[in-house]
């Protein structure tokens, strides 16, 4: 057996994935959104009919418009930045000229829209904001200044200059995006009574407050109309995505999409769970596909490929299990359409063909949205999805660890058995830490996740292939049998023991992080009534895996040693081929390996995916296994 030459290089690659973080301009962009919205909303308090009515407010408007122009100048180069710079300079000049409020608002709207379109949206809530919790937060942190009803009439705000915001004022509501409100809550407003809450409130709490105060001006009538529009108007769920809800001010939506969308936006601000529970990942996937199409039309193949990958990995893949529980045929059809988009981009097809593929994929998303619409998944669908997430992700890891443990226990290798346990326990902890880091400290994209799983799968496949062949070649060795009868821990060198521990670790780690993400996505689809079925499915999967593990141990311990070596080597070689196929597929989804698609079905439990690269890699592994097997039998016969 080899020493641990594979361990250090792999962990170097693994640690590199933790270095992905938000781009440096992300915080700058959100601050600029805050500035431009503040100028657009508060200019009326500084200038009326070309006359300064509040010198303090006007000085603030002048300062903020200058800071905005400076901030835009410092943003990284991008197509559209020059337009943005011109708009910012025009706004600064308009403030200097004491222009009419309508002109200032128009300029502010244009700047906000250009900021979002050119540089994207760096932040958005990861889960539906809890409005009941937000109401309690508001009373404890905001009501003293802004008033119990949000009218800016709190006792602690009476002496503040400028006065606290009146959140019930419709004009102000129309000009403020949730992103701008969130940024204000996070960073505060220098020179005013508005403190920063970045260190006081969690990210979830700040988003909850932004939604809460951002809905104060929404009347019951608007909310009721908006609910009906969002539920019944065709295409509305695809139009009002999470990005739109967070980044656009109501006046922008009214101008671009009309009064029905304006009402629906008000409803979603009041009831964000309606968007999160039904189509958050579908909306993200739809937007990314649109981005991919636009980039390809503009000749930017790299950006198109990245957007197409994100559409699948960060969007559709998160609801695959839920969709499979409702309509498995639709899930497979939609998945194949995403493959077709990526293949068309990879093969430099005509722009019109890529657009057709994107349209087909988006049609599949619309069908998925309809299939998942309603009040969350049914109890049966929730239980089924929960069961298969854990059983599917856990079975491969379980079989690898069970085979290694059966081998070491049968050989009475106590130290090796202990190290294998260290491996899978460490993997559980590392997987949990990875999920925590990815949700709180850095941005861990779908591509990064697939790279981790892909490299881990390929490395595990190579090691398992070697272990399987090694076990087969020694199954009839008299010298090995002598070691087995004495003290096997001496036969298994220190390097070998650590390799077994590493195989145990990597087999479990590659599954645990993605399993947590899949359960997070499933949780967003269930209601309070069906949530218990999620845990029933999880429990059933654990029970099923325990039965598989018990049977493996039971049968393995009863087999004669020589026969056990042969059977286990076959199991490990088969698992290595499956892991290799899954690893290649993950690296293809991450965009590191090209994918040329074949007209063959996907068989996930065999690691068989319809790509030339994956099928060839598995075929080579099978041929090598057969060749080594036959050579081993000849040498044993001799």
Backbone torsions as a table, in degrees:
resi	resn	phi	psi	omega
1	UNK	NA	149.2	-178.6
2	UNK	-77.3	162.0	172.6
3	UNK	-83.5	-171.3	-170.0
4	UNK	-85.3	42.6	-177.5
5	UNK	-68.3	-18.6	-178.9
6	UNK	-89.7	-16.3	-170.5
7	UNK	-69.7	-54.4	-174.7
8	UNK	-63.0	-46.5	178.4
9	UNK	-59.1	-39.9	-178.2
10	UNK	-65.1	-44.8	-179.5
11	UNK	-65.8	-26.9	174.3
12	UNK	-64.1	-43.1	177.2
13	UNK	-64.6	-43.6	-177.9
14	UNK	-60.1	-45.8	-179.5
15	UNK	-65.1	-28.1	-179.9
16	UNK	-63.0	-28.3	-179.4
17	UNK	-67.0	-21.5	-179.2
18	UNK	-80.6	-0.7	-178.5
19	UNK	-92.7	-1.7	177.1
20	UNK	-74.9	126.2	-179.6
21	UNK	-139.9	173.3	179.5
22	UNK	-61.2	144.5	176.6
23	UNK	-62.5	153.2	-173.8
24	UNK	-63.2	-29.3	-176.0
25	UNK	-82.7	-2.7	-174.6
26	UNK	-60.6	-48.8	180.0
27	UNK	-64.1	-37.9	178.8
28	UNK	-61.1	-42.2	-177.2
29	UNK	-64.3	-45.2	179.9
30	UNK	-64.1	-35.8	177.1
31	UNK	-64.6	-37.6	178.6
32	UNK	-68.1	-37.4	175.0
33	UNK	-59.8	-43.6	178.0
34	UNK	-60.2	-46.4	-178.2
35	UNK	-61.2	-48.5	-175.0
36	UNK	-67.8	-36.4	178.0
37	UNK	-68.1	-37.0	-179.9
38	UNK	-64.7	-42.6	178.6
39	UNK	-64.1	-45.4	-178.5
40	UNK	-63.0	-36.2	-176.3
41	UNK	-83.7	-33.0	-171.2
42	UNK	-104.1	-3.5	-178.1
43	UNK	-59.3	-33.3	-178.2
44	UNK	-61.8	-24.8	178.1
45	UNK	-80.6	-7.7	-177.0
46	UNK	-106.5	-38.5	-174.1
47	UNK	-135.5	132.4	174.6
48	UNK	-133.5	124.5	179.4
49	UNK	53.5	40.3	176.2
50	UNK	78.0	5.6	179.9
51	UNK	-115.1	139.9	178.1
52	UNK	-75.5	120.9	179.3
53	UNK	-101.4	-15.8	177.1
54	UNK	-145.5	104.1	-179.7
55	UNK	-57.5	-37.9	-179.7
56	UNK	-64.6	-44.7	178.8
57	UNK	-64.7	-40.8	-178.5
58	UNK	-65.9	-39.5	177.7
59	UNK	-61.8	-37.9	179.0
60	UNK	-67.3	-42.5	178.4
61	UNK	-61.8	-41.7	179.2
62	UNK	-63.8	-43.4	-179.6
63	UNK	-64.4	-46.0	-176.3
64	UNK	-68.0	-38.2	179.5
65	UNK	-67.9	-33.4	176.1
66	UNK	-69.6	-42.4	177.8
67	UNK	-62.3	-36.7	179.2
68	UNK	-63.0	-47.0	179.9
69	UNK	-62.6	-40.1	178.4
70	UNK	-66.1	-41.4	-179.1
71	UNK	-64.7	-40.0	177.8
72	UNK	-63.1	-39.8	-179.7
73	UNK	-62.2	-29.0	-177.2
74	UNK	-87.8	-6.8	178.7
75	UNK	-67.4	152.1	178.8
76	UNK	-63.9	155.5	-178.9
77	UNK	-63.7	139.0	178.1
78	UNK	-161.5	155.9	177.1
79	UNK	-64.9	121.1	-177.5
80	UNK	107.2	-10.1	-179.5
81	UNK	-64.2	-37.9	-178.2
82	UNK	-63.0	-39.9	176.3
83	UNK	-61.5	-43.3	179.5
84	UNK	-62.3	-42.0	179.8
85	UNK	-63.4	-41.4	178.2
86	UNK	-62.8	-42.3	179.1
87	UNK	-63.1	-42.2	-179.3
88	UNK	-65.5	-41.4	177.9
89	UNK	-64.0	-39.5	179.0
90	UNK	-64.1	-39.2	178.6
91	UNK	-65.1	-43.7	179.0
92	UNK	-60.2	-42.1	179.7
93	UNK	-67.7	-37.2	179.4
94	UNK	-64.3	-39.4	176.7
95	UNK	-64.3	-42.9	178.4
96	UNK	-60.1	-37.6	-177.9
97	UNK	-83.9	1.7	-178.5
98	UNK	54.7	49.4	-178.2
99	UNK	-66.7	168.0	179.2
100	UNK	-65.9	152.8	-179.1
101	UNK	-58.8	-38.1	-178.7
102	UNK	-60.7	-38.7	178.7
103	UNK	-67.3	-42.1	178.8
104	UNK	-62.4	-44.3	-178.7
105	UNK	-64.5	-39.9	179.3
106	UNK	-63.7	-44.5	177.7
107	UNK	-63.2	-41.9	-179.3
108	UNK	-63.7	-42.0	177.7
109	UNK	-61.0	-43.5	-179.3
110	UNK	-63.9	-41.7	-179.4
111	UNK	-65.4	-44.4	179.7
112	UNK	-61.0	-45.8	-179.7
113	UNK	-62.6	-41.1	179.7
114	UNK	-67.7	-40.2	177.0
115	UNK	-56.3	-47.7	-176.7
116	UNK	-68.2	-42.1	-176.8
117	UNK	-71.8	-34.5	-177.2
118	UNK	-81.7	-41.9	-173.1
119	UNK	-111.4	-0.7	177.1
120	UNK	76.2	-176.0	180.0
121	UNK	-111.2	112.7	-174.3
122	UNK	-76.5	-22.0	-177.4
123	UNK	-138.5	151.6	172.5
124	UNK	-161.2	157.2	-179.2
125	UNK	-65.3	141.5	-178.6
126	UNK	-89.7	-12.1	177.5
127	UNK	-147.4	163.6	-177.6
128	UNK	-62.7	123.9	178.3
129	UNK	-59.9	136.8	-179.5
130	UNK	-85.3	106.0	-174.4
131	UNK	-73.1	-30.6	175.8
132	UNK	-66.1	-43.8	176.8
133	UNK	-64.2	-38.0	179.4
134	UNK	-63.1	-37.2	179.0
135	UNK	-62.4	-40.8	177.8
136	UNK	-67.2	-40.5	177.7
137	UNK	-61.9	-41.1	-179.0
138	UNK	-61.3	-45.4	-178.1
139	UNK	-64.9	-33.9	-176.8
140	UNK	-85.7	-26.0	-174.5
141	UNK	-115.1	-22.6	-169.1
142	UNK	-121.6	-30.2	-170.4
143	UNK	-62.3	-30.9	-177.4
144	UNK	-57.8	-36.4	179.1
145	UNK	-98.1	-45.2	-173.0
146	UNK	-87.7	-7.2	178.4
147	UNK	90.1	154.1	-176.7
148	UNK	-60.1	-33.8	-179.2
149	UNK	-100.0	3.8	178.8
150	UNK	81.6	20.8	-176.3
151	UNK	-91.1	6.5	178.4
152	UNK	76.6	21.1	-175.1
153	UNK	-116.4	29.0	178.5
154	UNK	-69.8	150.7	-177.3
155	UNK	-60.9	-35.1	-178.3
156	UNK	-75.8	-12.1	-178.2
157	UNK	-98.7	-0.8	-175.3
158	UNK	-61.0	-36.3	-176.0
159	UNK	-95.4	2.5	-176.4
160	UNK	-80.2	144.4	177.0
161	UNK	-135.9	114.4	2.2
162	UNK	-73.1	163.2	-177.7
163	UNK	-67.8	154.6	177.5
164	UNK	-60.0	151.4	-178.2
165	UNK	-65.1	140.2	170.6
166	UNK	-94.0	103.2	-175.2
167	UNK	-73.0	-14.5	-179.6
168	UNK	-86.6	-5.5	-179.7
169	UNK	-73.8	120.4	-173.3
170	UNK	-64.1	-40.5	-179.3
171	UNK	-60.4	-43.1	179.3
172	UNK	-67.7	-40.8	177.3
173	UNK	-57.1	-44.4	-176.5
174	UNK	-62.7	-27.1	-174.6
175	UNK	-98.5	0.4	-175.7
176	UNK	-115.1	126.5	173.4
177	UNK	-85.6	160.6	177.2
178	UNK	-66.6	-33.0	176.3
179	UNK	-61.7	-42.9	178.3
180	UNK	-64.9	-40.8	177.7
181	UNK	-64.0	-43.2	179.2
182	UNK	-61.5	-40.9	179.5
183	UNK	-65.5	-40.6	178.1
184	UNK	-62.6	-43.8	178.7
185	UNK	-64.1	-38.5	-177.9
186	UNK	-71.3	-48.3	-170.8
187	UNK	-101.6	-14.6	-175.7
188	UNK	72.5	-177.7	177.3
189	UNK	-128.0	112.2	-177.1
190	UNK	-61.2	138.0	178.0
191	UNK	84.4	4.6	177.5
192	UNK	-127.0	-179.1	177.8
193	UNK	-81.1	-0.7	-178.1
194	UNK	-80.4	108.2	-178.0
195	UNK	-83.2	161.8	175.3
196	UNK	-87.8	139.9	-178.3
197	UNK	-117.1	18.9	-178.6
198	UNK	-60.3	-36.0	-177.7
199	UNK	-96.4	-7.3	-175.5
200	UNK	-100.2	-40.8	-177.2
201	UNK	-115.2	147.5	177.5
202	UNK	-71.3	165.8	177.8
203	UNK	-57.9	-42.3	179.5
204	UNK	-63.0	-40.9	-179.5
205	UNK	-67.0	-38.6	179.6
206	UNK	-66.4	-38.7	175.6
207	UNK	-66.3	-40.7	179.4
208	UNK	-60.0	-43.6	178.1
209	UNK	-65.1	-40.1	179.4
210	UNK	-60.7	-44.8	177.5
211	UNK	-65.4	-39.4	-176.0
212	UNK	-65.2	-52.6	-178.9
213	UNK	-72.9	-28.2	179.1
214	UNK	-71.8	-8.1	178.7
215	UNK	-111.4	3.3	-176.6
216	UNK	-60.6	-32.4	-177.2
217	UNK	-88.5	-1.4	-179.7
218	UNK	-80.0	119.4	-179.8
219	UNK	-80.2	163.0	177.5
220	UNK	-60.2	-37.6	-178.7
221	UNK	-64.1	-45.8	179.0
222	UNK	-63.8	-41.8	-178.9
223	UNK	-64.1	-41.4	179.3
224	UNK	-65.9	-43.2	176.9
225	UNK	-63.2	-42.5	-179.6
226	UNK	-63.6	-37.8	178.2
227	UNK	-62.4	-43.4	179.8
228	UNK	-65.1	-42.5	179.5
229	UNK	-62.5	-47.9	-176.9
230	UNK	-63.0	-33.5	-175.8
231	UNK	-83.6	-28.8	-169.3
232	UNK	-116.3	-28.0	-175.7
233	UNK	-75.1	121.7	-179.1
234	UNK	-58.7	135.3	176.8
235	UNK	84.2	-8.4	-176.3
236	UNK	-67.3	-37.4	-179.8
237	UNK	-66.6	-30.7	176.7
238	UNK	-79.2	-23.9	-178.8
239	UNK	-81.2	-47.3	-179.0
240	UNK	-89.2	79.4	179.2
241	UNK	-84.0	175.0	178.2
242	UNK	-61.8	-39.4	178.4
243	UNK	-60.5	-44.2	179.5
244	UNK	-63.5	-46.6	-178.6
245	UNK	-59.4	-40.4	-175.7
246	UNK	-81.3	-42.1	-167.7
247	UNK	-91.7	-27.7	-173.6
248	UNK	-98.3	139.8	174.4
249	UNK	-78.3	153.5	-179.8
250	UNK	-53.5	-37.5	-179.0
251	UNK	-66.2	-30.2	176.7
252	UNK	-67.8	-44.7	179.6
253	UNK	-63.9	-41.9	178.4
254	UNK	-60.2	-44.1	-178.0
255	UNK	-68.3	-40.9	-173.1
256	UNK	-88.0	-33.2	-171.3
257	UNK	-123.4	-9.5	173.8
258	UNK	99.2	175.0	-173.9
259	UNK	-66.1	-31.1	179.5
260	UNK	-65.4	-45.6	177.7
261	UNK	-65.1	-35.4	177.5
262	UNK	-59.9	-45.0	178.4
263	UNK	-65.6	-41.6	179.8
264	UNK	-63.8	-36.7	177.4
265	UNK	-62.2	-42.3	177.6
266	UNK	-61.0	-42.4	177.6
267	UNK	-60.8	-43.1	-177.9
268	UNK	-69.7	-32.3	175.2
269	UNK	-63.9	-37.2	178.2
270	UNK	-75.5	-36.6	-173.5
271	UNK	-129.0	69.2	-175.8
272	UNK	-64.0	-22.9	179.1
273	UNK	-60.3	-25.2	179.0
274	UNK	-63.0	-33.8	178.6
275	UNK	-82.1	-45.0	-176.5
276	UNK	-65.2	-45.3	-173.9
277	UNK	-68.5	-28.9	-171.2
278	UNK	-99.7	-44.4	-170.9
279	UNK	-149.2	31.1	180.0
280	UNK	-58.5	-50.8	-176.7
281	UNK	-73.1	-33.0	176.8
282	UNK	-66.0	-42.5	179.0
283	UNK	-63.1	-42.9	177.9
284	UNK	-60.4	-44.9	-179.5
285	UNK	-62.9	-41.8	178.9
286	UNK	-60.5	-46.0	-179.0
287	UNK	-63.7	-41.8	-179.1
288	UNK	-66.4	-36.2	176.1
289	UNK	-63.7	-40.8	176.8
290	UNK	-61.9	-42.8	177.6
291	UNK	-60.8	-40.7	179.6
292	UNK	-62.8	-43.2	179.8
293	UNK	-63.9	-45.3	-179.9
294	UNK	-62.2	-42.9	-179.2
295	UNK	-64.5	-41.5	-179.2
296	UNK	-66.7	-39.7	177.9
297	UNK	-62.4	-31.7	-179.3
298	UNK	-84.4	-0.5	178.0
299	UNK	86.9	9.5	-179.7
300	UNK	-98.3	84.1	-176.2
301	UNK	-64.7	-38.0	-178.8
302	UNK	-61.1	-46.9	179.4
303	UNK	-66.6	-37.5	179.0
304	UNK	-63.1	-42.4	-180.0
305	UNK	-65.5	-42.7	179.8
306	UNK	-63.4	-41.7	-179.7
307	UNK	-67.9	-39.7	178.9
308	UNK	-64.5	-39.4	176.6
309	UNK	-64.0	-45.3	-179.9
310	UNK	-63.5	-36.1	179.0
311	UNK	-57.1	-38.5	179.5
312	UNK	-83.3	-52.0	-171.3
313	UNK	-70.9	-42.5	-176.7
314	UNK	-90.6	-12.8	-177.7
315	UNK	-117.3	-81.6	-170.7
316	UNK	-61.5	-40.0	-177.0
317	UNK	-59.8	-28.5	-178.1
318	UNK	-70.4	-18.1	179.9
319	UNK	-117.9	10.9	-179.3
320	UNK	-58.9	-47.6	-176.7
321	UNK	-65.7	-39.2	177.3
322	UNK	-63.4	-42.7	179.9
323	UNK	-66.8	-39.4	179.0
324	UNK	-62.1	-34.5	179.4
325	UNK	-69.4	-25.2	-179.3
326	UNK	-94.8	-44.5	-176.8
327	UNK	-154.0	91.2	-175.0
328	UNK	-66.4	-34.2	179.4
329	UNK	-65.7	-41.1	177.6
330	UNK	-64.2	-39.2	178.5
331	UNK	-60.1	-47.1	-179.1
332	UNK	-66.1	-38.4	179.1
333	UNK	-64.8	-45.3	179.9
334	UNK	-64.3	-40.8	179.8
335	UNK	-61.8	-41.1	-179.3
336	UNK	-65.4	-29.9	178.9
337	UNK	-69.9	-35.3	175.0
338	UNK	-65.7	-40.6	176.7
339	UNK	-59.1	-41.0	-177.9
340	UNK	-64.5	-36.8	177.4
341	UNK	-63.2	-48.1	-178.0
342	UNK	-65.0	-38.4	179.6
343	UNK	-65.7	-41.7	-180.0
344	UNK	-61.5	-38.7	177.7
345	UNK	-69.4	-44.7	-179.5
346	UNK	-59.4	-37.3	-174.7
347	UNK	-94.4	12.2	175.7
348	UNK	55.1	46.6	178.0
349	UNK	-69.3	169.5	177.5
350	UNK	-61.3	148.3	-178.4
351	UNK	-58.3	-36.4	-179.9
352	UNK	-65.1	-36.3	178.8
353	UNK	-67.8	-41.0	176.9
354	UNK	-62.0	-41.4	178.6
355	UNK	-61.5	-40.2	178.6
356	UNK	-64.4	-41.4	179.4
357	UNK	-65.4	-40.9	178.0
358	UNK	-62.7	-43.7	179.7
359	UNK	-61.6	-39.7	178.7
360	UNK	-65.6	-41.1	178.5
361	UNK	-64.8	-40.2	179.1
362	UNK	-68.7	-31.5	174.1
363	UNK	-65.2	-39.9	176.0
364	UNK	-62.3	-37.7	176.9
365	UNK	-64.1	-40.1	178.4
366	UNK	-62.2	-40.8	177.6
367	UNK	-65.5	-38.6	177.2
368	UNK	-64.6	-40.3	179.3
369	UNK	-62.2	-42.0	177.9
370	UNK	-64.6	-40.2	-179.1
371	UNK	-66.0	-31.5	-178.3
372	UNK	-97.2	2.9	-178.2
373	UNK	-73.4	171.7	-174.7
374	UNK	103.6	-165.4	-176.3
375	UNK	-89.2	59.1	178.0
376	UNK	81.5	-179.9	179.8
377	UNK	-72.4	152.9	176.2
378	UNK	-71.9	164.2	177.4
379	UNK	-55.8	-44.1	-178.7
380	UNK	-65.0	-41.8	-179.7
381	UNK	-67.6	-38.8	178.1
382	UNK	-63.0	-46.3	-179.7
383	UNK	-62.8	-45.1	-178.6
384	UNK	-63.1	-47.7	-179.4
385	UNK	-62.1	-43.6	180.0
386	UNK	-62.2	-42.9	-179.9
387	UNK	-61.6	-49.6	-173.0
388	UNK	-73.8	-27.7	175.1
389	UNK	-58.8	-52.8	-175.7
390	UNK	-74.2	-40.5	-177.6
391	UNK	-67.8	-43.8	-178.9
392	UNK	-65.8	-46.8	-176.9
393	UNK	-71.0	-28.8	-174.5
394	UNK	-90.9	-20.4	-172.1
395	UNK	-64.6	-46.6	-179.2
396	UNK	-60.5	-47.0	-179.4
397	UNK	-62.0	-41.6	-179.4
398	UNK	-62.3	-44.7	-177.8
399	UNK	-63.7	-39.8	178.4
400	UNK	-62.9	-51.9	-177.8
401	UNK	-64.0	-41.3	-179.8
402	UNK	-63.4	-40.5	179.2
403	UNK	-63.8	-44.0	179.7
404	UNK	-64.8	-43.1	-179.4
405	UNK	-67.3	-39.3	178.3
406	UNK	-62.6	-41.2	178.2
407	UNK	-61.3	-50.5	-175.6
408	UNK	-70.7	-34.1	178.3
409	UNK	-70.5	-41.4	179.8
410	UNK	-64.1	-32.8	178.9
411	UNK	-88.9	2.5	178.9
412	UNK	59.6	35.6	178.9
413	UNK	-91.3	83.7	-171.8
414	UNK	-63.0	-46.0	-177.7
415	UNK	-64.1	-42.2	179.2
416	UNK	-64.8	-40.3	177.5
417	UNK	-59.1	-43.2	-179.4
418	UNK	-63.4	-40.0	-178.6
419	UNK	-70.4	-33.0	175.8
420	UNK	-64.5	-39.8	175.0
421	UNK	-63.3	-40.9	176.6
422	UNK	-57.1	-39.5	-176.6
423	UNK	-62.9	-52.2	-175.2
424	UNK	-74.5	-29.6	176.8
425	UNK	-67.8	-43.4	177.0
426	UNK	-60.9	-37.0	179.6
427	UNK	-63.5	-40.4	178.0
428	UNK	-61.3	-44.5	179.6
429	UNK	-65.5	-45.7	-178.8
430	UNK	-63.5	-38.2	178.2
431	UNK	-64.1	-42.9	177.0
432	UNK	-63.3	-41.5	178.5
433	UNK	-65.9	-38.8	177.8
434	UNK	-60.6	-45.1	178.1
435	UNK	-60.9	-43.4	-179.5
436	UNK	-62.3	-46.8	-180.0
437	UNK	-61.7	-42.6	-177.4
438	UNK	-67.6	-24.4	-178.4
439	UNK	-96.4	-14.7	-173.9
440	UNK	-126.0	-30.7	-171.0
441	UNK	-110.3	-38.9	-175.9
442	UNK	-137.4	167.9	173.2
443	UNK	-91.5	116.6	-178.9
444	UNK	-112.4	94.6	-171.8
445	UNK	-72.3	170.2	176.6
446	UNK	-61.0	-36.7	179.2
447	UNK	-64.6	-41.3	177.7
448	UNK	-63.1	-40.3	178.3
449	UNK	-61.8	-44.7	-179.2
450	UNK	-68.5	-34.5	176.2
451	UNK	-62.4	-43.5	178.4
452	UNK	-59.4	-49.6	-178.6
453	UNK	-66.4	-38.2	-178.1
454	UNK	-66.3	-50.5	178.6
455	UNK	-62.0	-41.1	179.5
456	UNK	-63.2	-40.4	-179.8
457	UNK	-65.1	-43.8	-179.4
458	UNK	-66.6	-43.9	178.7
459	UNK	-62.3	-45.8	179.2
460	UNK	-61.9	-39.0	179.7
461	UNK	-63.2	-43.7	-179.9
462	UNK	-62.7	-43.9	-179.1
463	UNK	-67.9	-43.8	179.8
464	UNK	-63.4	-37.3	177.7
465	UNK	-60.3	-44.8	179.9
466	UNK	-66.1	-43.8	-179.6
467	UNK	-62.4	-43.9	-179.9
468	UNK	-61.5	-44.1	179.2
469	UNK	-66.6	-39.6	179.1
470	UNK	-61.6	-42.9	179.8
471	UNK	-64.9	-41.3	179.6
472	UNK	-64.6	-42.8	-176.9
473	UNK	-67.0	-21.6	-179.1
474	UNK	-103.7	3.7	-172.4
475	UNK	-64.6	-27.5	179.8
476	UNK	-113.9	15.1	-176.2
477	UNK	-75.7	120.8	179.1
478	UNK	-64.3	-36.7	178.3
479	UNK	-62.7	-42.8	178.8
480	UNK	-64.7	-40.2	178.9
481	UNK	-60.8	-36.0	177.4
482	UNK	-64.1	-40.9	176.4
483	UNK	-62.5	-43.0	-177.4
484	UNK	-59.6	-39.3	-177.8
485	UNK	-73.4	-17.5	179.3
486	UNK	-101.3	-101.7	-174.3
487	UNK	-131.0	102.3	-171.7
488	UNK	-69.1	-31.7	-179.5
489	UNK	-58.0	-28.1	176.1
490	UNK	-74.8	-32.8	179.4
491	UNK	-70.1	-35.2	177.4
492	UNK	-87.6	106.2	-179.0
493	UNK	-64.8	168.8	-178.1
494	UNK	-60.4	-40.4	178.8
495	UNK	-63.9	-41.7	178.9
496	UNK	-60.9	-44.6	-179.8
497	UNK	-60.2	-41.9	-180.0
498	UNK	-70.3	-31.3	175.6
499	UNK	-65.7	-41.9	176.9
500	UNK	-61.3	-41.4	177.3
501	UNK	-62.7	-40.5	180.0
502	UNK	-65.6	-41.4	176.7
503	UNK	-60.5	-43.2	177.4
504	UNK	-59.8	-44.5	-179.6
505	UNK	-63.7	-52.2	-171.2
506	UNK	-69.6	-31.2	179.5
507	UNK	-66.2	-35.2	-179.5
508	UNK	-85.4	-42.3	-175.5
509	UNK	-60.7	-39.1	-176.5
510	UNK	-64.1	-17.5	-178.5
511	UNK	-102.0	-30.9	-165.8
512	UNK	-66.5	-43.6	-176.2
513	UNK	-63.3	-46.4	-178.6
514	UNK	-66.4	-35.2	177.9
515	UNK	-60.2	-43.3	178.5
516	UNK	-61.9	-43.0	-179.7
517	UNK	-63.9	-39.9	179.5
518	UNK	-64.6	-38.9	178.3
519	UNK	-69.3	-34.3	174.9
520	UNK	-60.8	-44.9	179.6
521	UNK	-65.0	-41.2	178.8
522	UNK	-63.7	-39.0	-179.2
523	UNK	-61.3	-31.7	179.2
524	UNK	-72.6	-11.9	-177.9
525	UNK	-99.9	-9.2	-175.4
526	UNK	-101.0	158.1	177.0
527	UNK	-104.4	176.7	178.7
528	UNK	-61.6	-32.8	-178.3
529	UNK	-72.1	-33.1	-176.4
530	UNK	-100.0	-6.0	-178.2
531	UNK	-57.6	-38.7	177.9
532	UNK	-57.4	-31.4	-178.8
533	UNK	-68.5	-25.4	173.8
534	UNK	-61.4	-43.9	-179.2
535	UNK	-74.8	-30.7	174.3
536	UNK	-62.6	-43.8	179.2
537	UNK	-64.1	-40.5	178.1
538	UNK	-62.6	-43.8	179.1
539	UNK	-64.1	-40.2	178.8
540	UNK	-64.4	-38.3	178.5
541	UNK	-66.1	-43.1	178.0
542	UNK	-60.6	-42.3	178.8
543	UNK	-62.9	-44.1	-179.9
544	UNK	-63.7	-42.4	177.8
545	UNK	-64.4	-37.5	178.3
546	UNK	-64.3	-38.2	178.2
547	UNK	-65.2	-43.7	177.7
548	UNK	-59.9	-44.1	-179.3
549	UNK	-63.7	-43.7	-179.7
550	UNK	-61.7	-46.1	-179.2
551	UNK	-63.9	-38.2	179.3
552	UNK	-62.4	-48.4	179.1
553	UNK	-62.8	-45.4	-175.6
554	UNK	-60.9	-49.7	-179.0
555	UNK	-69.0	-42.7	-177.8
556	UNK	-61.9	-41.0	-177.9
557	UNK	-70.6	-20.4	-178.4
558	UNK	-91.2	-14.1	-178.8
559	UNK	-75.5	145.7	171.2
560	UNK	-58.5	149.1	-172.6
561	UNK	-56.4	-45.0	-178.2
562	UNK	-63.6	-44.1	179.1
563	UNK	-66.9	-38.1	179.0
564	UNK	-60.8	-42.6	179.0
565	UNK	-59.2	-43.5	-178.8
566	UNK	-65.3	-47.4	-178.2
567	UNK	-62.7	-45.9	-178.2
568	UNK	-65.4	-38.5	178.6
569	UNK	-63.3	-37.9	177.2
570	UNK	-64.7	-44.5	179.8
571	UNK	-59.6	-45.7	-178.4
572	UNK	-66.9	-37.5	178.0
573	UNK	-66.7	-40.2	177.0
574	UNK	-63.6	-44.3	178.6
575	UNK	-62.7	-36.0	179.3
576	UNK	-64.7	-38.0	177.7
577	UNK	-66.3	-41.8	178.5
578	UNK	-63.8	-47.1	179.8
579	UNK	-63.0	-36.4	177.9
580	UNK	-63.1	-44.8	178.3
581	UNK	-62.4	-43.7	178.4
582	UNK	-65.6	-39.4	179.5
583	UNK	-64.5	-44.5	177.9
584	UNK	-61.5	-43.0	-179.7
585	UNK	-62.5	-40.7	179.3
586	UNK	-65.1	-41.8	178.3
587	UNK	-67.0	-31.2	175.1
588	UNK	-68.8	-41.4	178.5
589	UNK	-65.5	-29.7	177.2
590	UNK	-79.8	-8.2	177.0
591	UNK	86.5	9.6	-179.3
592	UNK	-85.4	-22.6	178.5
593	UNK	-126.6	135.4	178.6
594	UNK	-65.3	158.0	-179.6
595	UNK	-131.6	115.4	173.2
596	UNK	-109.9	120.0	-166.0
597	UNK	-90.2	145.5	-179.9
598	UNK	-112.9	160.0	177.9
599	UNK	-87.4	53.2	177.4
600	UNK	-121.0	152.9	-177.9
601	UNK	-72.3	155.8	173.3
602	UNK	-85.3	127.2	176.3
603	UNK	-124.3	91.1	-170.9
604	UNK	-61.4	-39.1	-175.9
605	UNK	-68.9	-12.5	173.1
606	UNK	-104.2	0.9	-177.0
607	UNK	68.1	21.1	-177.1
608	UNK	-96.0	117.2	178.8
609	UNK	-122.9	147.6	-171.6
610	UNK	-77.5	59.2	175.7
611	UNK	-128.5	147.2	179.5
612	UNK	-59.6	-45.0	-175.7
613	UNK	-61.9	-44.8	-178.4
614	UNK	-67.3	-43.7	-179.2
615	UNK	-65.4	-41.1	179.3
616	UNK	-64.4	-44.5	-179.6
617	UNK	-61.1	-44.2	179.3
618	UNK	-67.6	-37.5	179.3
619	UNK	-63.6	-42.4	177.8
620	UNK	-62.0	-42.6	179.7
621	UNK	-62.6	-41.8	179.4
622	UNK	-65.0	-43.8	179.2
623	UNK	-61.8	-43.7	178.1
624	UNK	-62.3	-41.4	179.8
625	UNK	-61.5	-43.3	-179.8
626	UNK	-65.7	-43.3	-179.9
627	UNK	-61.8	-48.8	-180.0
628	UNK	-63.5	-37.0	-179.6
629	UNK	-63.7	-47.2	-178.9
630	UNK	-66.1	-40.9	178.0
631	UNK	-63.5	-38.0	179.0
632	UNK	-65.4	-38.9	-179.7
633	UNK	-67.9	-37.4	178.5
634	UNK	-64.9	-42.8	-178.8
635	UNK	-66.5	-34.5	179.3
636	UNK	-71.3	-35.8	178.4
637	UNK	-67.3	-37.2	179.3
638	UNK	-67.8	NA	NA
